[in-house]
Amino acid sequence: MISPLVIIPARLASTRLPGKPLADIAGRAMILRVLDAAIAADVGPVAVAAADQEICDVVTQTGGRAVLTDPDLPSGSDRVWRAAQELDPEGEHDVIINLQGDLPTFSPDDLRAVMRVMPNPAFDIGTLVAPVLSEDEKLAASVVKVACHFDADTPCAPALYFSRNPIPWGEGVLWHHVGVYGWRREALKRFVSLPESGLERREKLEQLRALEAGMRIGCARIDAAPFGVDTPADLERARQHFKA
């Protein structure tokens, strides 16, 4: 039986929007908005892997669970793995879900969608994709595209490549990658032990390290990609969303 543990990595040292996990969104810190969605999804226990004591304090003061991790860890994946070892040292949870801490409008249903991939033993990692809906989205380097193909009755499809360029070529749906991951525990353990790969360095996409190492990533479809908060304009958009 699959037993997930949901971990939300967060740190204050964002280059474009410093302090963003604690940014107020309609009276609630952004990290708490994400935590609320993860708890509502009810797929397993939820905790925040924080690089800063201030984040831990905000989470625990509202009854959430948080783990303080080394601020010098190189990535969110490393932070999630370190927290998983502390939260679950006996390895009772065989799936670790990495939910980004800057997705305040993320839907609980979408977190459940990641779990559609995990029963398939062919995949080491599960993630989400949504249709690209505009030309701007198609061309934006900030929007990561995935080369994958779904037949009409296919619940999940293998990711063959990720790029900031529009892929694949030709007529058909383009898929926007949503950076939420369901890791088999052993896959995450292996991933964080690997050096940065060549394509990862070139595209600035760490999931390419997994593909280059021979890991299989399965994609589940959702209707629309949630927006991440990276800039003051994104933050204002999130505030308007919760005021509506």
ZAMARGU-4260 file (C-alpha; in steps of 0.2 Angstrom, whole numbers, plus 5000, padded with zeros to 4 digits):
<rodrens>
0) 5000/5000/5000 | 5007/5017/4995 | 5010/5029/5010 | 5013/5047/5005 | 5022/5060/5016
5) 5019/5078/5009 | 5033/5090/5012 | 5033/5109/5007 | 5051/5116/5006 | 5052/5135/5009
10) 5065/5148/5012 | 5066/5167/5014 | 5081/5170/5003 | 5072/5172/4986 | 5081/5183/4974
15) 5066/5191/4966 | 5054/5192/4981 | 5064/5191/4997 | 5053/5184/5012 | 5040/5177/5000
20) 5034/5162/5011 | 5029/5174/5024 | 5021/5187/5012 | 5003/5191/5018 | 4989/5185/5006
25) 4972/5191/5012 | 4977/5189/5031 | 4987/5173/5029 | 5005/5170/5026 | 5008/5162/5009
30) 5016/5146/5016 | 5000/5144/5026 | 4990/5145/5011 | 5000/5131/5003 | 4999/5121/5019
35) 4980/5123/5020 | 4979/5115/5002 | 4990/5101/5006 | 4980/5097/5022 | 4964/5098/5013
40) 4970/5085/5000 | 4971/5072/5014 | 4984/5061/5005 | 4995/5059/5020 | 5004/5069/5034
45) 5010/5086/5029 | 5025/5096/5035 | 5035/5111/5030 | 5054/5110/5027 | 5060/5127/5032
50) 5077/5135/5029 | 5073/5148/5042 | 5067/5148/5060 | 5054/5162/5056 | 5045/5151/5044
55) 5045/5137/5057 | 5038/5148/5070 | 5023/5154/5059 | 5019/5136/5054 | 5020/5129/5072
60) 5010/5144/5079 | 4995/5139/5069 | 4996/5121/5073 | 5006/5115/5058 | 5022/5104/5058
65) 5039/5111/5052 | 5057/5105/5052 | 5071/5117/5052 | 5084/5112/5038 | 5101/5119/5034
70) 5099/5135/5024 | 5114/5131/5013 | 5106/5115/5005 | 5106/5118/4986 | 5088/5114/4981
75) 5071/5111/4987 | 5073/5093/4983 | 5088/5092/4995 | 5078/5101/5008 | 5063/5089/5006
80) 5075/5074/5008 | 5083/5080/5023 | 5066/5084/5031 | 5060/5067/5027 | 5074/5058/5036
85) 5070/5068/5052 | 5051/5066/5050 | 5051/5048/5045 | 5068/5040/5051 | 5061/5022/5050
90) 5055/5024/5031 | 5037/5021/5034 | 5032/5032/5020 | 5037/5025/5003 | 5031/5041/4993
95) 5038/5058/4997 | 5027/5072/4989 | 5037/5089/4986 | 5024/5103/4985 | 5032/5120/4981
100) 5029/5133/4994 | 5025/5147/4982 | 5009/5140/4975 | 4996/5149/4986 | 4981/5145/4974
105) 4986/5126/4972 | 4970/5115/4972 | 4969/5100/4984 | 4962/5090/4970 | 4978/5093/4960
110) 4989/5086/4974 | 4978/5071/4974 | 4981/5070/4955 | 4999/5067/4958 | 4994/5050/4966
115) 4987/5044/4950 | 5005/5040/4944 | 5012/5032/4960 | 5003/5015/4959 | 5012/5012/4942
120) 5028/5003/4946 | 5035/5009/4929 | 5038/5027/4936 | 5050/5032/4949 | 5043/5050/4950
125) 5026/5057/4947 | 5022/5075/4942 | 5008/5086/4934 | 5005/5094/4918 | 4992/5106/4911
130) 4988/5111/4894 | 4997/5127/4887 | 4983/5139/4884 | 4990/5154/4875 | 5004/5159/4864
135) 5012/5169/4878 | 5012/5154/4889 | 5020/5144/4874 | 5034/5155/4872 | 5038/5160/4890
140) 5055/5153/4896 | 5048/5154/4913 | 5035/5141/4908 | 5043/5123/4907 | 5036/5112/4893
145) 5035/5093/4893 | 5036/5081/4879 | 5023/5069/4883 | 5008/5061/4875 | 4991/5056/4882
150) 4979/5044/4873 | 4961/5047/4876 | 4960/5034/4890 | 4978/5036/4897 | 4978/5042/4915
155) 4997/5046/4915 | 5010/5047/4902 | 5029/5046/4902 | 5039/5062/4902 | 5052/5061/4888
160) 5060/5078/4890 | 5058/5095/4899 | 5062/5112/4891 | 5060/5130/4892 | 5057/5130/4873
165) 5040/5124/4865 | 5041/5105/4863 | 5037/5094/4854 | 5036/5101/4837 | 5020/5099/4826
170) 5001/5100/4829 | 4994/5095/4845 | 4993/5100/4864 | 5008/5107/4872 | 5010/5103/4891
175) 5015/5115/4904 | 5024/5107/4918 | 5018/5110/4936 | 5033/5108/4948 | 5025/5096/4960
180) 5033/5079/4962 | 5029/5062/4970 | 5045/5053/4973 | 5047/5035/4977 | 5058/5036/4993
185) 5073/5027/4985 | 5072/5038/4970 | 5073/5054/4980 | 5087/5046/4990 | 5097/5042/4974
190) 5093/5059/4966 | 5100/5070/4979 | 5116/5059/4979 | 5119/5063/4960 | 5129/5077/4954
195) 5121/5091/4943 | 5119/5084/4925 | 5124/5092/4909 | 5106/5095/4903 | 5101/5101/4920
200) 5114/5114/4920 | 5110/5119/4902 | 5091/5121/4904 | 5092/5125/4923 | 5079/5111/4926
205) 5084/5099/4940 | 5071/5085/4933 | 5083/5083/4919 | 5096/5075/4931 | 5083/5062/4935
210) 5080/5058/4916 | 5098/5058/4912 | 5101/5045/4926 | 5088/5034/4919 | 5073/5038/4931
215) 5056/5037/4923 | 5044/5052/4927 | 5025/5049/4924 | 5014/5064/4921 | 4996/5066/4927
220) 4985/5079/4918 | 4976/5093/4927 | 4964/5106/4919 | 4975/5122/4922 | 4992/5126/4929
225) 4992/5136/4946 | 5003/5151/4945 | 5018/5153/4956 | 5023/5168/4966 | 5040/5175/4960
230) 5038/5194/4959 | 5028/5208/4967 | 5016/5207/4953 | 5013/5188/4956 | 5010/5192/4974
235) 4997/5205/4970 | 4988/5193/4958 | 4987/5180/4972 | 4980/5193/4984 | 4966/5198/4972
240) 4962/5179/4970 | 4958/5177/4988 | 4949/5193/4989 | 4937/5188/4974
</rodrens>
